[in-house]
Amino acid sequence: GPCTECSCSSGKEPDKDSSHTKKKENGDRLCVPKIFFGTRTHKQITQISRELKRTVYSCVPMTILSSRDYTCIHPVVSNSSNRNEMCVELLEGKQGRSCSYYHGVHKLSEHHALQSAPRVYQAWDIEDLVSLGRKLRACPYFAARELMLGADIVFCPYNYLLDPQIRESMDIKLKDQVVILDEAHNIEDCARESVSYGATESQLRAAREELDFMVNNNIRQKHHEPLRAVCCSLI
């Protein structure tokens, strides 16, 4: 598979001479950049991975990054409205319990069903990964992230590439990689969404009440008064 520790991932400028020498000495191939293929929705990823299966590139190591909404198989967490928080809590073992599916990740990421022969991969979509995860009792969400290390092509929704917080949490490094954006005319909307935040009127009123309390009780008055003014003007 492609090297994981090389000029691409370390962010250093590749030293042409040394990398060529290295190639001759121990037969290593030069570092190949990953292709990050961004789409607008998860549904489009499914369509594209099905198309990939029909091409000569269907044996390229790949992965699909998606949210826990699509890939969590824990019976309690997957039915919760705040999956991300519950998942993190379980992994931190705060209630003395952990997630057995998470501890089985390697069973899924190394599974032969993702390969048509040893080291020969075959294209798959999220449904394939999730149903295999259920069979093996292994977490598809973290398996997909683990598969990113050896993948030549990584499919994901736009915001995984555009939103710096998601990029960081998913450990996506785009330096020296290839980025393809499908239907790129949607990028502006997605970029706006990534830096937008919605608040309801009742949330603003609740915030104003709390800020009133702070100001009236002389708690960091000079910090809270301007915030209260913003809430009032928005209301």
C-alpha positions in Angstrom: 0.0 0.0 0.0 1.0 3.7 -0.1 3.5 4.8 2.5 2.0 6.6 5.4 5.2 8.3 6.7 6.6 10.3 3.9 7.0 13.9 2.6 3.2 14.0 1.9 2.2 13.3 5.5 5.0 15.0 7.3 4.5 18.2 5.3 8.2 18.6 4.4 9.3 19.5 0.9 10.3 16.2 -0.8 14.0 16.0 -1.4 14.1 14.6 -4.9 17.6 13.1 -4.8 17.2 11.3 -1.5 13.7 9.9 -2.4 15.0 8.5 -5.7 18.0 6.9 -4.0 15.7 5.5 -1.3 13.6 4.1 -4.1 16.6 2.3 -5.7 18.0 1.0 -2.4 15.0 -0.7 -0.9 12.4 -0.8 -3.6 10.1 1.7 -2.0 7.8 3.5 -4.4 7.6 7.3 -4.2 4.9 8.6 -2.0 1.6 8.8 -3.9 -0.9 11.5 -2.8 -4.3 10.5 -1.6 -7.4 11.5 -3.6 -10.0 13.2 -1.4 -13.3 13.1 -3.3 -15.9 15.4 -1.7 -19.6 15.2 -2.5 -22.6 17.2 -1.3 -24.5 14.4 0.4 -23.9 10.9 1.8 -26.3 9.5 -0.8 -24.1 10.7 -3.6 -21.1 8.9 -2.1 -23.1 5.6 -2.4 -23.8 6.3 -6.1 -20.1 7.1 -6.7 -18.8 4.1 -4.9 -21.2 1.9 -7.0 -19.8 3.5 -10.1 -16.2 2.9 -8.9 -17.1 -0.8 -8.6 -17.8 -0.9 -12.4 -14.4 0.6 -13.4 -10.9 -0.8 -13.7 -10.1 1.1 -10.5 -12.4 -1.0 -8.3 -9.4 -2.7 -6.6 -7.9 0.6 -5.3 -7.8 0.8 -1.5 -10.5 3.2 -0.4 -12.5 4.5 2.5 -15.7 6.5 3.1 -15.8 9.0 6.0 -19.2 9.7 7.3 -20.9 10.6 10.5 -22.0 8.4 13.4 -25.6 8.9 12.1 -24.8 6.5 9.3 -22.2 4.3 10.9 -22.8 3.8 14.6 -24.2 0.3 15.4 -24.2 0.5 19.2 -27.8 -0.4 20.2 -28.1 2.5 22.7 -25.9 5.2 21.1 -27.3 4.7 17.6 -30.9 5.5 18.9 -29.8 8.5 20.8 -30.3 12.1 19.6 -26.7 13.1 20.6 -24.7 10.2 19.3 -21.4 12.1 19.2 -21.5 13.0 22.9 -22.7 9.5 24.0 -20.0 7.8 21.9 -17.2 10.0 23.4 -18.5 9.4 26.9 -18.6 5.6 26.4 -15.0 5.6 25.0 -13.8 7.6 28.0 -15.5 5.0 30.2 -17.0 7.5 32.6 -19.8 5.2 33.8 -17.4 2.3 34.1 -18.6 0.9 30.7 -16.9 1.0 27.3 -18.0 0.3 23.8 -17.3 -3.4 22.8 -17.8 -2.4 19.1 -15.0 0.1 19.3 -12.6 -2.5 20.7 -13.4 -4.8 17.7 -12.4 -2.1 15.1 -9.4 -4.1 13.7 -11.6 -7.1 13.0 -13.5 -4.9 10.5 -10.6 -2.8 9.1 -8.5 -5.9 8.4 -11.4 -8.1 7.2 -11.0 -10.1 4.0 -14.5 -9.1 2.7 -13.1 -5.7 1.9 -10.5 -7.4 -0.3 -11.3 -9.8 -3.2 -7.9 -11.5 -2.6 -5.0 -10.8 -0.2 -4.0 -7.2 -0.5 -6.4 -6.8 -3.5 -9.2 -4.4 -2.5 -12.7 -4.1 -3.9 -14.9 -1.0 -3.8 -17.6 -0.8 -1.2 -20.2 1.6 0.1 -21.4 2.6 3.6 -24.1 -0.1 3.7 -21.6 -2.8 2.9 -19.3 -1.6 5.8 -22.2 -1.3 8.2 -23.7 -4.7 7.5 -20.2 -6.3 7.8 -19.7 -4.3 11.1 -22.9 -5.8 12.5 -21.8 -9.3 11.6 -18.4 -8.8 13.2 -19.7 -6.7 16.1 -17.1 -4.1 15.1 -17.5 -0.3 14.7 -17.8 0.9 11.1 -17.3 4.6 12.1 -13.8 4.1 13.5 -12.9 1.3 11.0 -13.5 3.8 8.1 -11.2 6.3 9.8 -8.6 3.6 10.3 -8.8 2.6 6.6 -7.9 6.2 5.7 -4.3 5.5 6.5 -3.8 3.0 3.7 -6.5 4.4 1.3 -5.6 5.8 -2.1 -9.0 7.4 -2.4 -11.1 8.9 0.4 -14.8 9.7 -0.2 -16.5 12.2 2.2 -19.1 15.0 2.3 -17.8 18.5 1.4 -17.8 19.8 4.9 -15.2 17.2 6.0 -12.8 19.0 3.7 -14.0 22.6 4.2 -14.7 22.8 7.9 -11.4 23.1 9.8 -12.9 21.6 13.0 -14.1 18.5 11.2 -10.8 18.2 9.3 -8.9 18.3 12.6 -11.2 15.9 14.4 -11.1 13.4 11.5 -7.3 13.9 11.2 -7.6 14.9 7.5 -4.4 16.5 6.2 -4.8 18.0 2.7 -1.3 19.3 2.1 0.2 17.7 -1.1 -3.0 15.7 -1.6 -5.5 15.7 -4.5 -8.9 17.2 -3.8 -11.8 16.6 -6.1 -15.1 18.3 -5.4 -18.2 16.9 -7.2 -20.8 19.5 -8.2 -18.6 22.3 -7.0 -21.2 25.0 -7.5 -22.6 23.9 -4.1 -19.4 24.8 -2.3 -20.4 28.4 -1.5 -23.5 27.2 0.4 -21.6 24.6 2.2 -18.8 27.0 3.2 -21.5 29.4 4.5 -23.1 26.6 6.5 -19.8 25.7 8.1 -19.3 29.1 9.6 -23.0 29.8 10.4 -24.8 29.3 13.6 -28.6 29.4 14.3 -30.2 30.5 17.5 -33.9 30.6 18.3 -35.7 33.6 19.9 -36.4 31.6 23.1 -32.6 30.8 23.3 -31.9 34.5 22.9 -34.4 35.4 25.6 -33.0 32.8 28.0 -29.5 34.2 27.3 -30.7 37.7 28.0 -32.2 36.6 31.4 -29.0 35.0 32.4 -27.0 38.0 31.4 -29.4 40.3 33.3 -28.7 38.2 36.4 -24.9 38.5 35.9 -25.1 42.2 35.4 -27.4 42.9 38.3 -25.2 40.8 40.6 -22.0 42.6 39.5 -20.5 39.4 38.0 -17.9 40.5 35.5 -20.2 43.4 34.6 -18.1 45.0 31.9 -17.9 41.7 29.9 -21.6 40.8 30.3 -23.2 44.2 29.5 -22.1 44.3 25.9 -23.3 40.7 25.4 -26.7 41.6 26.9 -26.9 44.6 24.5 -26.3 42.2 21.5 -29.0 39.8 22.8 -31.5 42.7 23.2 -30.8 44.2 19.8 -31.2 40.7 18.1 -34.5 40.1 20.0 
